[in-house]
Amino acid sequence: MDDRTGHHPPDRPARPPPRPAPPPTPPRPAAPDRHPPHPRRPPPPPDRSPPPRPGRQRPHHRPHPRRSPRPLPGRRRPPGPPPAAPTPPAALRWITLGALDRLVSYDSPRPCTAPCTPKPIVYHQRPAPLPPTPAQTTRLTERLHTATAHPSRAAALAAAIATGASFQQLTTARTDGFHPADHTLTLHDRTRYTDGCAIYPIPAWAAVYLHAAARFAHLTSTPHLLAAPTDRPALLRLAETIRTRPPQPPAGRAGTRPGPVVWDWREKREALRHDPAPPHTASRS
């Protein structure tokens, strides 16, 4: 009891007992190291070779392969070989054919005015033309299809390659001179400048163009199967357009060329071989 108030003090609540301590947390296992340390390499053995002499390199020293050694002072590096000229692609290369040697000729064959009996060609005055290789034939046909749509021009160039005839002989071909069943072409030479009137075999790749020219001549009623006497410049332009030419003179003898192709090189060479020397070049006695 309180002496001053006469009241009993209120009862204080009892304190709760202390909480027990939580059990200790077990330690987590350590994570494995993802990047284990690399084992250390043993140090290189000491270099026990004698020190290099002054002015000389060590025997094991080699210059860098990409770096050429510098020339010594006072000496010049020898010049290397000249770079090779780039090879043009196949579409731009010239096709050199010996059968075109006589396309521009000084001969003057004339067509036959009377009926004649031609025989299969026997080359007496000139060698037989060499046929183009299969690769050359493929390029020829592709270039002809791209360069011209004129059937007579394409057939005239194909016939010149197949027969080795001159332009004057090509003008003698008539519409009835081509036989598609036998793949033959008749060319006339009344004055026998070359080998006379003869029947020439035509390969299959050239017969396609001659068959188209025969159909064109039948529709247009033209007397010339391949070319008229005034068509030579157009035929030469077509040959140069598809980059086809005869063998050319050597570079030292070409001289001043009027164009990219010398068409009468063989004719000039044969003329100089058979003609006598001029008077001013003959030796004096």
C-alpha positions, 0 to 999 in steps of 0.5 A: 500500500502507498502511504501517501495515497492509500492505494495499492500499486498496480501489478506490473506484467512479468517480463517474457523469457528471453528467446533462445538464440537461433542455431548457427548457419553452416558455412556454404561450400566454396564455388569451384573456380571456373578459370583455374590458374595456368601452370607456369611455364618453366623459364627458358634455359640461359643463353650460354652461347658466346657473345656475337662479334661486333659487326656480325649477327647471330647465326640463328637470326633470320630477317622477317619474311615480309620485309626485304633486307635493306641494301647496303649503302652505295649499292643498288638493288638489281631490277627484277623482271618486268610484270607480265601483261594481264591476259584478256578474258576469253570474250576479248581475245582475238581468234587467229585463223589461217583460213582467213589468209586469203580473204583479201586476195589479189586474185580475180576469179570470175563466175561461170557464164556457161554450165560447168561440172565442178568436182570435189576440191583438190588443193593444188595452188594453196594448202587446205585450211585448218579447221578451228578447234572446238573452243574456237568454234564455240566462241565464233558461233556465240560472237556471230549470233551477238554481232549480226542478224544479217544471214548473208554476212554471217554465212559469208564469214562462216564459209570463208573460215570453212573453205579458205576461199577469197572474197572474190570466190565467195561472190561466185556462190549462187543460190543453187550452189548450197546443198543442205543434205550433203553440206556442200558449197560450190564456188566457181573460178572460170579463169582458174586463179586458184583451183577452178570450180570446185565443191567444198565440204561445209562443217555442221556449225557453218551449214546452219548459217548457209541454210539461213542465207539460202532461205534469205536469198530465196525470199529476197530473190537476190542472185548472190548467196553470200555476198555482192562484189561491194560487200567486202568492207562490211564483211571485214568490219564484221570479222573485226567486230567478232575479233577474228583475224588471219595470222598477223606479221611480227611486231617489228614488221607491222609498221604503221597499221591502218587498223587493228588487223592486217588482212593482206599480209600473206598476199604481200609476202608472197608477192615480195617472194616471187617478184624480182628485186627492184633495180636500185636494190640489186648489187652493183658489179 
